[in-house]
C-alpha cells in the first residue's frame, strides 16, 4: 500500500529504521534511541554535554531523556556528574565501556544506514538527504 502523506511515510520509515536497528544493536543491549544518544556523545565535547542539550537536539521531553540516561548509566555506558558551572545540571560523559565500543557503534550506524537506504541509488540517497534537510531547516529559522 502506498501513501501520499509525508507524515505517514516519515513515521513508517522511522518504524522501519527501528526494525532494522534492533538486531544490529541487540548484541550491545541498546535500543535505537539509546544508540543515538551514545553517538551524540561521541560526536560532542565530553565535558560539556548536559541533559538539556540531548533533549533539544532530539526534540525529546525531560522525563523521556531522564529514563534513557538512567538506563544507560545503569548499564555502564555513561556517567552523570555535577556540572561545575551550574549546580542544577549534570554533565554526561561516556564510560570506558562506551569508548571501547566506539568503532563498533560507528559500524552499527553505517550498517543501519546502508540497510535502510539499500533500495536507493547513490543519487536518490543524496536527493533524499537534501529534501529531508530542507524540511528540517524550517526548525532552525
N, CA, C and O atoms as a MOPAC input file, in Angstrom:
PM7 MOZYME 1SCF
protein

 N      0.83400 1    -1.17500 1     0.00000 1
 C      0.00000 1     0.00000 1     0.00000 1
 C      0.88500 1     1.24700 1     0.00000 1
 O      1.80700 1     1.35200 1     0.80900 1
 N      0.61800 1     2.15900 1    -0.87200 1
 C      1.37400 1     3.40800 1    -0.92000 1
 C      0.55600 1     4.51600 1    -0.27500 1
 O     -0.67300 1     4.46100 1    -0.22100 1
 N      1.26400 1     5.51400 1     0.20800 1
 C      0.62400 1     6.65300 1     0.85200 1
 C      1.06600 1     7.92400 1     0.15200 1
 O      2.13900 1     7.97200 1    -0.44900 1
 N      0.24100 1     8.94500 1     0.23000 1
 C      0.60900 1    10.22300 1    -0.37300 1
 C      0.76800 1    11.32200 1     0.67400 1
 O      0.74900 1    12.50800 1     0.34600 1
 N      0.92100 1    10.92600 1     1.91400 1
 C      1.11600 1    11.88400 1     3.00800 1
 C      2.52100 1    11.71500 1     3.59300 1
 O      2.90500 1    10.63300 1     4.03700 1
 N      3.26500 1    12.80700 1     3.57800 1
 C      4.64800 1    12.78400 1     4.05600 1
 C      4.71700 1    12.31300 1     5.50600 1
 O      5.56600 1    11.48900 1     5.84700 1
 N      3.84500 1    12.82000 1     6.35300 1
 C      3.88900 1    12.47500 1     7.77300 1
 C      3.74300 1    10.97000 1     8.00400 1
 O      4.43400 1    10.39600 1     8.84600 1
 N      2.85100 1    10.34400 1     7.26100 1
 C      2.65500 1     8.89200 1     7.39400 1
 C      3.91100 1     8.14900 1     6.94100 1
 O      4.36500 1     7.21500 1     7.60200 1
 N      4.45400 1     8.57000 1     5.82200 1
 C      5.64400 1     7.89700 1     5.29000 1
 C      6.86000 1     8.07600 1     6.19700 1
 O      7.64900 1     7.14900 1     6.37900 1
 N      7.00400 1     9.27000 1     6.76200 1
 C      8.12800 1     9.50800 1     7.67200 1
 C      7.99600 1     8.62300 1     8.90900 1
 O      8.97900 1     8.04300 1     9.36800 1
 N      6.78900 1     8.52000 1     9.44400 1
 C      6.55000 1     7.66000 1    10.61600 1
 C      6.82900 1     6.19600 1    10.28400 1
 O      7.46600 1     5.48900 1    11.06500 1
 N      6.35500 1     5.74700 1     9.13200 1
 C      6.59100 1     4.35000 1     8.73500 1
 C      8.07600 1     4.09900 1     8.51500 1
 O      8.58200 1     3.03100 1     8.85900 1
 N      8.77400 1     5.07000 1     7.94600 1
 C     10.21300 1     4.92700 1     7.74200 1
 C     10.94300 1     4.85700 1     9.08300 1
 O     11.89700 1     4.09400 1     9.23600 1
 N     10.49700 1     5.64600 1    10.04000 1
 C     11.07300 1     5.59300 1    11.38100 1
 C     10.88700 1     4.20600 1    12.00100 1
 O     11.80200 1     3.66300 1    12.62000 1
 N      9.69900 1     3.64900 1    11.82800 1
 C      9.42600 1     2.30000 1    12.33800 1
 C     10.28900 1     1.25900 1    11.62400 1
 O     10.77000 1     0.31500 1    12.25100 1
 N     10.48400 1     1.42600 1    10.33600 1
 C     11.34100 1     0.51100 1     9.56900 1
 C     12.77900 1     0.60200 1    10.06400 1
 O     13.47700 1    -0.40700 1    10.16900 1
 N     13.21100 1     1.81400 1    10.36500 1
 C     14.55400 1     2.00500 1    10.89700 1
 C     14.70700 1     1.27000 1    12.23200 1
 O     15.73000 1     0.63100 1    12.47700 1
 N     13.69400 1     1.36100 1    13.08700 1
 C     13.71600 1     0.63400 1    14.36400 1
 C     13.85500 1    -0.87200 1    14.13200 1
 O     14.62500 1    -1.54300 1    14.81800 1
 N     13.10400 1    -1.39800 1    13.15700 1
 C     13.16000 1    -2.84300 1    12.86600 1
 C     14.53900 1    -3.26200 1    12.36300 1
 O     15.04400 1    -4.32400 1    12.72600 1
 N     15.13500 1    -2.43000 1    11.53500 1
 C     16.47200 1    -2.73100 1    11.01100 1
 C     17.50300 1    -2.65300 1    12.13300 1
 O     18.40200 1    -3.48900 1    12.22200 1
 N     17.36600 1    -1.64600 1    12.98300 1
 C     18.36000 1    -1.40700 1    14.03100 1
 C     18.33800 1    -2.46400 1    15.12800 1
 O     19.38100 1    -2.79700 1    15.69000 1
 N     17.16800 1    -2.98800 1    15.43300 1
 C     17.05500 1    -3.90400 1    16.57900 1
 C     18.07600 1    -5.04300 1    16.53900 1
 O     18.82800 1    -5.19400 1    17.50100 1
 N     18.14200 1    -5.85000 1    15.48000 1
 C     19.10800 1    -6.96600 1    15.51500 1
 C     20.57200 1    -6.49700 1    15.47300 1
 O     21.46400 1    -7.20500 1    15.94100 1
 N     20.81100 1    -5.32100 1    14.92100 1
 C     22.17800 1    -4.80600 1    14.85500 1
 C     22.64800 1    -4.34600 1    16.23500 1
 O     23.80500 1    -4.54700 1    16.60400 1
 N     21.74300 1    -3.72800 1    16.99000 1
 C     22.09200 1    -3.18500 1    18.30400 1
 C     21.86400 1    -4.17400 1    19.44300 1
 O     22.35600 1    -3.95900 1    20.55000 1
 N     21.13700 1    -5.23900 1    19.19200 1
 C     20.79700 1    -6.21800 1    20.22800 1
 C     22.02000 1    -6.80200 1    20.92100 1
 O     21.98300 1    -6.97100 1    22.13900 1
 N     23.11900 1    -7.12600 1    20.20300 1
 C     24.29100 1    -7.65900 1    20.91700 1
 C     24.85200 1    -6.71100 1    21.97700 1
 O     25.52200 1    -7.14800 1    22.91200 1
 N     24.57700 1    -5.42100 1    21.83200 1
 C     25.05300 1    -4.42200 1    22.79500 1
 C     23.98100 1    -4.07400 1    23.82300 1
 O     24.20600 1    -3.26700 1    24.72500 1
 N     22.80600 1    -4.69900 1    23.67200 1
 C     21.65400 1    -4.45500 1    24.55000 1
 C     21.26300 1    -2.97300 1    24.56200 1
 O     20.99400 1    -2.39000 1    25.61200 1
 N     21.23900 1    -2.38500 1    23.36200 1
 C     20.86400 1    -0.98500 1    23.20000 1
 C     19.62900 1    -0.85300 1    22.31800 1
 O     19.45100 1    -1.60600 1    21.36000 1
 N     18.78400 1     0.10600 1    22.65200 1
 C     17.70200 1     0.48100 1    21.75600 1
 C     18.25400 1     1.51000 1    20.77100 1
 O     19.36300 1     2.01500 1    20.94600 1
 N     17.47800 1     1.81400 1    19.74100 1
 C     17.93100 1     2.78900 1    18.76100 1
 C     18.09700 1     4.16600 1    19.39700 1
 O     19.06800 1     4.86400 1    19.10500 1
 N     17.17200 1     4.56400 1    20.25400 1
 C     17.29700 1     5.89200 1    20.88000 1
 C     18.49200 1     5.93500 1    21.83500 1
 O     19.15400 1     6.96800 1    21.92900 1
 N     18.78300 1     4.85300 1    22.53900 1
 C     19.97700 1     4.81000 1    23.38300 1
 C     21.23000 1     4.94000 1    22.51900 1
 O     22.15900 1     5.67500 1    22.85400 1
 N     21.23500 1     4.21500 1    21.40400 1
 C     22.36400 1     4.29200 1    20.47000 1
 C     22.56000 1     5.72500 1    19.98900 1
 O     23.68600 1     6.22100 1    19.94900 1
 N     21.46300 1     6.39300 1    19.62200 1
 C     21.55400 1     7.75600 1    19.10500 1
 C     22.16700 1     8.70100 1    20.14100 1
 O     22.95400 1     9.58200 1    19.79400 1
 N     21.80900 1     8.51900 1    21.40000 1
 C     22.36800 1     9.37200 1    22.45200 1
 C     23.85500 1     9.08500 1    22.64100 1
 O     24.64500 1    10.01300 1    22.81400 1
 N     24.23800 1     7.82300 1    22.61100 1
 C     25.66000 1     7.48100 1    22.70800 1
 C     26.42000 1     8.09900 1    21.53400 1
 O     27.49300 1     8.67300 1    21.71900 1
 N     25.86700 1     7.98000 1    20.33800 1
 C     26.51700 1     8.55400 1    19.15500 1
 C     26.63800 1    10.07400 1    19.28800 1
 O     27.66900 1    10.64500 1    18.93300 1
 N     25.60300 1    10.72500 1    19.79200 1
 C     25.65200 1    12.16600 1    20.03300 1
 C     26.81300 1    12.49700 1    20.97500 1
 O     27.54900 1    13.45900 1    20.75300 1
 N     26.96500 1    11.70200 1    22.01000 1
 C     28.05200 1    11.93900 1    22.96400 1
 C     29.42000 1    11.69500 1    22.33500 1
 O     30.37400 1    12.40000 1    22.66400 1
 N     29.53900 1    10.72200 1    21.44300 1
 C     30.80200 1    10.51900 1    20.72800 1
 C     31.17500 1    11.76300 1    19.91900 1
 O     32.34700 1    12.12900 1    19.82900 1
 N     30.17900 1    12.39500 1    19.34400 1
 C     30.40200 1    13.49400 1    18.40500 1
 C     30.57200 1    14.86500 1    19.05700 1
 O     30.93300 1    15.82400 1    18.37500 1
 N     30.32200 1    14.97800 1    20.35300 1
 C     30.38300 1    16.27300 1    21.02400 1
 C     31.36400 1    16.24300 1    22.18800 1
 O     31.76600 1    15.18000 1    22.66100 1
 N     31.73000 1    17.41000 1    22.62600 1
 C     32.72400 1    17.56100 1    23.69300 1
 C     32.33000 1    16.77800 1    24.94100 1
 O     31.21100 1    16.89500 1    25.44100 1
 N     33.25500 1    15.99400 1    25.42300 1
 C     32.98100 1    15.10000 1    26.55300 1
 C     32.70500 1    15.84900 1    27.85600 1
 O     32.09600 1    15.28500 1    28.76500 1
 N     33.13100 1    17.08300 1    27.96500 1
 C     32.99000 1    17.78900 1    29.23700 1
 C     31.91500 1    18.86400 1    29.23900 1
 O     31.88400 1    19.71000 1    30.13300 1
 N     31.02900 1    18.83800 1    28.24300 1
 C     30.05700 1    19.92600 1    28.20200 1
 C     28.62500 1    19.50000 1    27.89200 1
 O     27.74600 1    20.36000 1    27.84000 1
 N     28.35400 1    18.23600 1    27.68700 1
 C     27.00400 1    17.80000 1    27.30600 1
 C     26.13400 1    17.66400 1    28.55400 1
 O     26.46500 1    16.95900 1    29.50800 1
 N     25.00700 1    18.37500 1    28.50000 1
 C     24.02200 1    18.30900 1    29.56900 1
 C     22.77200 1    17.62100 1    29.03900 1
 O     22.59800 1    17.48300 1    27.82900 1
 N     21.92100 1    17.19900 1    29.92700 1
 C     20.69200 1    16.53200 1    29.51300 1
 C     19.86600 1    17.43300 1    28.60000 1
 O     19.30100 1    16.95400 1    27.61700 1
 N     19.78500 1    18.70400 1    28.90000 1
 C     19.00300 1    19.63900 1    28.08800 1
 C     19.49800 1    19.68600 1    26.64700 1
 O     18.70500 1    19.88600 1    25.72700 1
 N     20.80300 1    19.50400 1    26.44300 1
 C     21.35000 1    19.50200 1    25.08400 1
 C     20.78600 1    18.33400 1    24.27600 1
 O     20.44400 1    18.48200 1    23.10300 1
 N     20.69600 1    17.18700 1    24.91500 1
 C     20.14600 1    15.99300 1    24.25900 1
 C     18.65300 1    16.18200 1    23.99700 1
 O     18.16300 1    15.85400 1    22.91700 1
 N     17.93900 1    16.70800 1    24.98100 1
 C     16.50200 1    16.95600 1    24.82200 1
 C     16.25000 1    17.85400 1    23.61600 1
 O     15.37500 1    17.57400 1    22.79700 1
 N     17.01600 1    18.92700 1    23.51300 1
 C     16.81500 1    19.88300 1    22.41100 1
 C     17.20400 1    19.27200 1    21.06500 1
 O     16.48500 1    19.43400 1    20.07900 1
 N     18.32200 1    18.58000 1    21.02100 1
 C     18.79800 1    18.03400 1    19.75200 1
 C     17.81000 1    17.01700 1    19.17900 1
 O     17.52500 1    17.03200 1    17.98200 1
 N     17.29000 1    16.14000 1    20.02900 1
 C     16.38400 1    15.08800 1    19.56200 1
 C     14.90600 1    15.42700 1    19.75400 1
 O     14.04500 1    14.59700 1    19.46500 1
 N     14.60000 1    16.63000 1    20.23500 1
 C     13.20800 1    17.03900 1    20.47300 1
 C     12.48600 1    16.02300 1    21.36300 1
 O     11.38000 1    15.57800 1    21.05400 1
 N     13.13200 1    15.67300 1    22.46400 1
 C     12.55900 1    14.72900 1    23.42100 1
 C     12.24200 1    15.45100 1    24.72000 1
 O     12.84900 1    16.47700 1    25.03200 1
 N     11.29600 1    14.91800 1    25.47200 1
 C     10.92600 1    15.53200 1    26.74300 1
 C     11.93800 1    15.17700 1    27.82900 1
 O     12.69300 1    14.21000 1    27.71900 1
 N     11.92600 1    15.98700 1    28.87500 1
 C     12.81900 1    15.74300 1    30.00900 1
 C     12.60100 1    14.36000 1    30.62500 1
 O     13.57900 1    13.64800 1    30.85200 1
 N     11.35000 1    13.94600 1    30.90800 1
 C     11.16600 1    12.61500 1    31.50200 1
 C     11.66500 1    11.47700 1    30.59800 1
 O     12.20400 1    10.48200 1    31.08100 1
 N     11.47800 1    11.63800 1    29.28600 1
 C     11.94200 1    10.60900 1    28.35400 1
 C     13.45500 1    10.48000 1    28.41100 1
 O     13.98300 1     9.37400 1    28.53400 1
 N     14.15200 1    11.60400 1    28.32300 1
 C     15.62300 1    11.57300 1    28.34400 1
 C     16.13300 1    11.11200 1    29.70900 1
 O     17.12300 1    10.38400 1    29.78600 1
 N     15.47200 1    11.52400 1    30.77100 1
 C     15.86700 1    11.08000 1    32.10800 1
 C     15.85300 1     9.55600 1    32.19400 1
 O     16.80000 1     8.95300 1    32.69800 1
 N     14.78200 1     8.93300 1    31.70200 1
 C     14.68500 1     7.47100 1    31.73000 1
 C     15.74700 1     6.79800 1    30.87600 1
 O     16.33100 1     5.79400 1    31.28400 1
 N     15.99800 1     7.34100 1    29.70500 1
 C     17.01400 1     6.77200 1    28.81300 1
 C     18.38700 1     6.86500 1    29.45800 1
 O     19.14100 1     5.89200 1    29.45600 1
 N     18.71900 1     8.02800 1    30.01000 1
 C     20.03200 1     8.21600 1    30.64400 1
 C     20.18700 1     7.32900 1    31.87700 1
 O     21.26500 1     6.79500 1    32.13800 1
 N     19.10700 1     7.17900 1    32.62500 1
 C     19.14300 1     6.30100 1    33.81000 1
 C     19.51200 1     4.87700 1    33.39800 1
 O     20.33000 1     4.23100 1    34.05300 1
 N     18.91100 1     4.39300 1    32.32000 1
 C     19.20700 1     3.04100 1    31.84200 1
 C     20.62300 1     2.94300 1    31.27900 1
 O     21.30800 1     1.94500 1    31.50500 1
 N     21.06600 1     3.95600 1    30.55700 1
 C     22.43500 1     3.93600 1    30.02700 1
 C     23.45200 1     3.96100 1    31.15800 1
 O     24.49600 1     3.31500 1    31.07300 1
 N     23.15200 1     4.70100 1    32.20800 1
 C     24.05300 1     4.74100 1    33.36700 1
 C     24.05700 1     3.38900 1    34.08600 1
 O     25.11100 1     2.87000 1    34.45100 1
 N     22.88100 1     2.84200 1    34.27900 1
 C     22.75000 1     1.52300 1    34.92700 1
 C     23.55000 1     0.45200 1    34.18100 1
 O     24.16000 1    -0.42500 1    34.79200 1
 N     23.53400 1     0.54200 1    32.84600 1
 C     24.20500 1    -0.46200 1    32.02500 1
 C     25.67300 1    -0.13700 1    31.73700 1
 O     26.33200 1    -0.84900 1    30.97900 1
 N     26.17900 1     0.93300 1    32.33900 1
 C     27.60000 1     1.22600 1    32.26000 1
 C     28.07100 1     1.97300 1    31.02300 1
 O     29.26600 1     1.96900 1    30.72600 1
 N     27.16200 1     2.61500 1    30.29100 1
 C     27.54700 1     3.34900 1    29.08300 1
 C     27.91500 1     4.79700 1    29.36200 1
 O     28.77200 1     5.36700 1    28.68600 1
 N     27.26800 1     5.39500 1    30.36100 1
 C     27.51600 1     6.80700 1    30.67800 1
 C     27.67600 1     6.99800 1    32.18000 1
 O     27.33400 1     6.12800 1    32.98100 1
 N     28.20600 1     8.16300 1    32.53500 1
 C     28.19500 1     8.62900 1    33.92400 1
 C     27.66200 1    10.05100 1    33.91000 1
 O     27.87300 1    10.80500 1    32.96000 1
 N     26.97100 1    10.39800 1    34.98000 1
 C     26.48900 1    11.76800 1    35.15100 1
 C     27.18500 1    12.33700 1    36.37900 1
 O     27.22200 1    11.70900 1    37.43700 1
 N     27.73600 1    13.53400 1    36.21900 1
 C     28.41700 1    14.17300 1    37.34200 1
 C     28.00300 1    15.63100 1    37.42200 1
 O     27.48600 1    16.20400 1    36.46300 1
 N     28.23800 1    16.21100 1    38.57100 1
 C     27.83100 1    17.59600 1    38.79500 1
 C     28.48100 1    18.51500 1    37.77100 1
 O     29.64800 1    18.35100 1    37.41700 1
 N     27.71100 1    19.47300 1    37.30800 1
 C     28.20600 1    20.48700 1    36.39000 1
 C     28.86100 1    21.58700 1    37.21800 1
 O     28.17800 1    22.25600 1    37.99300 1
 N     30.17700 1    21.79000 1    37.07100 1
 C     30.83700 1    22.81100 1    37.88400 1
 C     30.35200 1    24.23200 1    37.59000 1
 O     30.54400 1    25.13000 1    38.41000 1
 N     29.72400 1    24.44500 1    36.42600 1
 C     29.23900 1    25.77000 1    36.04800 1
 C     27.78200 1    26.01000 1    36.43700 1
 O     27.30900 1    27.14700 1    36.42400 1
 N     27.07000 1    24.92600 1    36.78500 1
 C     25.64100 1    25.05400 1    37.09600 1
 C     25.23000 1    23.87800 1    37.98200 1
 O     25.09700 1    22.74800 1    37.51200 1
 N     25.03600 1    24.15600 1    39.24000 1
 C     24.70600 1    23.10500 1    40.20400 1
 C     23.37800 1    22.41900 1    39.95400 1
 O     23.10000 1    21.37000 1    40.53500 1
 N     22.54500 1    23.00600 1    39.08500 1
 C     21.23500 1    22.40800 1    38.80600 1
 C     21.30000 1    21.34800 1    37.71600 1
 O     20.33300 1    20.61400 1    37.50900 1
 N     22.42300 1    21.25800 1    37.02000 1
 C     22.51500 1    20.28600 1    35.92300 1
 C     23.71200 1    19.37300 1    36.10000 1
 O     24.59600 1    19.61700 1    36.92100 1
 N     23.71500 1    18.32600 1    35.31400 1
 C     24.81000 1    17.35900 1    35.34800 1
 C     25.44300 1    17.26800 1    33.97100 1
 O     24.78400 1    17.46400 1    32.95000 1
 N     26.72600 1    16.96800 1    33.96300 1
 C     27.46200 1    16.71900 1    32.72900 1
 C     27.38300 1    15.22100 1    32.45600 1
 O     27.55300 1    14.40900 1    33.36500 1
 N     27.12600 1    14.86100 1    31.20600 1
 C     27.00600 1    13.46100 1    30.82300 1
 C     28.26000 1    13.08100 1    30.04800 1
 O     28.63200 1    13.74900 1    29.08300 1
 N     28.90400 1    12.00800 1    30.47600 1
 C     30.12600 1    11.54700 1    29.82200 1
 C     30.03600 1    10.06000 1    29.53600 1
 O     29.34500 1     9.31400 1    30.23000 1
 N     30.74500 1     9.65300 1    28.50700 1
 C     30.83000 1     8.23000 1    28.16900 1
 C     31.82400 1     7.54500 1    29.08600 1
 O     32.80200 1     8.15000 1    29.52700 1
 N     31.56600 1     6.28500 1    29.36500 1
 C     32.45800 1     5.49500 1    30.20000 1
 C     33.52600 1     4.81800 1    29.34200 1
 O     33.50400 1     4.89700 1    28.11400 1
 N     34.45100 1     4.15700 1    30.01300 1
 C     35.46700 1     3.37800 1    29.30300 1
 C     34.79700 1     2.30200 1    28.44300 1
 O     35.24900 1     2.01700 1    27.33400 1
 N     33.73100 1     1.71500 1    28.95500 1
 C     32.98500 1     0.70600 1    28.17900 1
 C     32.50800 1     1.30700 1    26.86200 1
 O     32.68800 1     0.70600 1    25.80300 1
 N     31.90000 1     2.48800 1    26.92100 1
 C     31.40000 1     3.13000 1    25.70800 1
 C     32.54000 1     3.43600 1    24.74600 1
 O     32.39100 1     3.27400 1    23.53500 1
 N     33.66400 1     3.87100 1    25.27100 1
 C     34.80000 1     4.18900 1    24.40300 1
 C     35.36900 1     2.91900 1    23.77700 1
 O     35.85600 1     2.94700 1    22.64700 1
 N     35.31000 1     1.82400 1    24.49500 1
 C     35.77700 1     0.53700 1    23.97500 1
 C     34.95500 1     0.10500 1    22.75700 1
 O     35.48000 1    -0.53300 1    21.84400 1
 N     33.67400 1     0.45300 1    22.74900 1
 C     32.77200 1     0.05100 1    21.66100 1
 C     32.59300 1     1.13400 1    20.59400 1
 O     31.74700 1     0.98500 1    19.71200 1
 N     33.36100 1     2.20600 1    20.65300 1
 C     33.16100 1     3.33400 1    19.74300 1
 C     33.20800 1     2.90500 1    18.27100 1
 O     32.32000 1     3.26100 1    17.49600 1
 N     34.21000 1     2.16200 1    17.89300 1
 C     34.32600 1     1.73100 1    16.49600 1
 C     33.14300 1     0.85100 1    16.10000 1
 O     32.60100 1     0.99700 1    15.00400 1
 N     32.74300 1    -0.05700 1    16.98300 1
 C     31.60000 1    -0.93000 1    16.71100 1
 C     30.31600 1    -0.11600 1    16.58600 1
 O     29.46000 1    -0.43900 1    15.76200 1
 N     30.17100 1     0.92100 1    17.38100 1
 C     28.97000 1     1.75600 1    17.32300 1
 C     28.90100 1     2.51900 1    15.99600 1
 O     27.83100 1     2.63600 1    15.39900 1
 N     30.03700 1     3.03300 1    15.54100 1
 C     30.04500 1     3.69600 1    14.23700 1
 C     29.70900 1     2.69300 1    13.12600 1
 O     28.97500 1     3.01500 1    12.19200 1
 N     30.24500 1     1.49300 1    13.23600 1
 C     29.93700 1     0.45000 1    12.25300 1
 C     28.46700 1     0.07500 1    12.26600 1
 O     27.87500 1    -0.16400 1    11.21400 1
 N     27.87300 1     0.02300 1    13.45300 1
 C     26.44400 1    -0.28400 1    13.57100 1
 C     25.61200 1     0.79300 1    12.88700 1
 O     24.64400 1     0.48600 1    12.19100 1
 N     25.98400 1     2.04200 1    13.08200 1
 C     25.27300 1     3.13700 1    12.44200 1
 C     25.35900 1     3.06800 1    10.93300 1
 O     24.37400 1     3.29100 1    10.22800 1
 N     26.55800 1     2.75300 1    10.44200 1
 C     26.73500 1     2.60900 1     8.99100 1
 C     25.88800 1     1.46500 1     8.45000 1
 O     25.29100 1     1.57900 1     7.37900 1
 N     25.83700 1     0.36800 1     9.19100 1
 C     25.05200 1    -0.79000 1     8.75800 1
 C     23.55400 1    -0.47100 1     8.73000 1
 O     22.85200 1    -0.86600 1     7.79900 1
 N     23.06900 1     0.24000 1     9.74400 1
 C     21.65600 1     0.63500 1     9.78000 1
 C     21.34500 1     1.52300 1     8.57200 1
 O     20.34800 1     1.31500 1     7.88100 1
 N     22.20100 1     2.50600 1     8.32800 1
 C     22.00800 1     3.42700 1     7.19800 1
 C     22.03000 1     2.67600 1     5.86600 1
 O     21.19600 1     2.92900 1     4.99600 1
 N     22.97500 1     1.75900 1     5.70700 1
 C     23.09600 1     1.00100 1     4.46000 1
 C     21.85300 1     0.15600 1     4.20500 1
 O     21.32800 1     0.12900 1     3.09200 1
 N     21.38800 1    -0.53300 1     5.24300 1
 C     20.20100 1    -1.37800 1     5.07500 1
 C     18.94600 1    -0.54200 1     4.82900 1
 O     18.09400 1    -0.92000 1     4.02500 1
 N     18.83500 1     0.58300 1     5.51600 1
 C     17.65300 1     1.42600 1     5.36100 1
 C     17.56800 1     2.02100 1     3.95500 1
 O     16.48100 1     2.13900 1     3.38900 1
 N     18.70300 1     2.38900 1     3.40500 1
 C     18.71800 1     3.07200 1     2.09900 1
 C     19.09000 1     2.14100 1     0.94700 1
 O     19.34700 1     2.61200 1    -0.16100 1
 N     19.12300 1     0.85300 1     1.18300 1
 C     19.53300 1    -0.11500 1     0.15100 1
 C     18.75500 1     0.01200 1    -1.16100 1
 O     19.35300 1    -0.15300 1    -2.22400 1
 N     17.45400 1     0.29600 1    -1.13500 1
 C     16.73300 1     0.39100 1    -2.41600 1
 C     17.07100 1     1.63800 1    -3.24300 1
 O     16.65400 1     1.74100 1    -4.39600 1
 N     17.80900 1     2.56800 1    -2.67700 1
 C     18.09600 1     3.82800 1    -3.35300 1
 C     19.43700 1     3.79600 1    -4.07900 1
 O     20.39400 1     3.17500 1    -3.61700 1
 N     19.48800 1     4.46600 1    -5.20500 1
 C     20.77200 1     4.67900 1    -5.88000 1
 C     21.52600 1     5.75000 1    -5.09100 1
 O     20.91200 1     6.45400 1    -4.28900 1
 N     22.83500 1     5.89300 1    -5.29500 1
 C     23.56700 1     6.97300 1    -4.61300 1
 C     22.95600 1     8.35200 1    -4.88100 1
 O     22.89900 1     9.19500 1    -3.98600 1
 N     22.50300 1     8.57300 1    -6.11100 1
 C     21.89400 1     9.85900 1    -6.44900 1
 C     20.57200 1    10.06000 1    -5.70300 1
 O     20.29100 1    11.15700 1    -5.22000 1
 N     19.76800 1     9.00600 1    -5.61000 1
 C     18.49900 1     9.10100 1    -4.89000 1
 C     18.74000 1     9.34600 1    -3.39700 1
 O     18.03000 1    10.12800 1    -2.76500 1
 N     19.74000 1     8.67300 1    -2.84900 1
 C     20.06600 1     8.87900 1    -1.43500 1
 C     20.48100 1    10.32800 1    -1.19900 1
 O     20.05300 1    10.93800 1    -0.21900 1
 N     21.29700 1    10.88000 1    -2.06900 1
 C     21.72400 1    12.26900 1    -1.94100 1
 C     20.52600 1    13.21100 1    -2.03100 1
 O     20.42500 1    14.16600 1    -1.26100 1
 N     19.62400 1    12.94500 1    -2.96500 1
 C     18.42100 1    13.77500 1    -3.10700 1
 C     17.54200 1    13.67100 1    -1.86900 1
 O     16.99500 1    14.67400 1    -1.41200 1
 N     17.40100 1    12.47000 1    -1.32500 1
 C     16.61400 1    12.29500 1    -0.10900 1
 C     17.21400 1    13.10900 1     1.03500 1
 O     16.48100 1    13.76600 1     1.77400 1
 N     18.51800 1    13.07500 1     1.18500 1
 C     19.18300 1    13.86500 1     2.23200 1
 C     18.90800 1    15.35800 1     2.04800 1
 O     18.63900 1    16.07000 1     3.01600 1
 N     18.97700 1    15.81600 1     0.82700 1
 C     18.70800 1    17.23400 1     0.53800 1
 C     17.27500 1    17.58800 1     0.93200 1
 O     17.03800 1    18.60500 1     1.58400 1
 N     16.33400 1    16.75200 1     0.53800 1
 C     14.92800 1    17.03400 1     0.81900 1
 C     14.60700 1    16.96900 1     2.31300 1
 O     13.88600 1    17.82000 1     2.83400 1
 N     15.13900 1    15.96800 1     2.99400 1
 C     14.89900 1    15.86400 1     4.43900 1
 C     15.50300 1    17.05900 1     5.17400 1
 O     14.87200 1    17.62400 1     6.06800 1
 N     16.71900 1    17.44200 1     4.80000 1
 C     17.33500 1    18.61200 1     5.42600 1
 C     16.54500 1    19.88400 1     5.13500 1
 O     16.44900 1    20.76900 1     5.98700 1
 N     15.98600 1    19.97400 1     3.94500 1
 C     15.16500 1    21.12900 1     3.59200 1
 C     13.92200 1    21.18300 1     4.47500 1
 O     13.55600 1    22.24900 1     4.96900 1
 N     13.27200 1    20.03800 1     4.67400 1
 C     12.10500 1    20.00100 1     5.54400 1
 C     12.46200 1    20.37500 1     6.97900 1
 O     11.68500 1    21.03900 1     7.66500 1
 N     13.62500 1    19.95100 1     7.42300 1
 C     14.04300 1    20.23600 1     8.80100 1
 C     14.61400 1    21.62500 1     8.98000 1
 O     14.70500 1    22.10800 1    10.10900 1
 N     15.00100 1    22.28300 1     7.89900 1
 C     15.63700 1    23.60200 1     8.01800 1
 C     14.69300 1    24.64900 1     8.58400 1
 O     15.15100 1    25.63700 1     9.15900 1
 N     13.41000 1    24.46400 1     8.43800 1
 C     12.45900 1    25.44800 1     8.96400 1
 C     12.50200 1    25.54200 1    10.48200 1
 O     12.15500 1    26.57600 1    11.05200 1
 N     12.93400 1    24.44300 1    11.15400 1
 C     13.01500 1    24.49000 1    12.61600 1
 C     14.20700 1    25.32800 1    13.07800 1
 O     14.27600 1    25.70200 1    14.24900 1
 N     15.13800 1    25.62600 1    12.18500 1
 C     16.29500 1    26.44800 1    12.52600 1
 C     16.08400 1    27.91100 1    12.16100 1
 O     16.95800 1    28.74200 1    12.40900 1
 N     14.93400 1    28.23700 1    11.57400 1
 C     14.66000 1    29.62400 1    11.16600 1
 C     14.28800 1    30.48800 1    12.35100 1
 O     14.02600 1    31.68000 1    12.18800 1

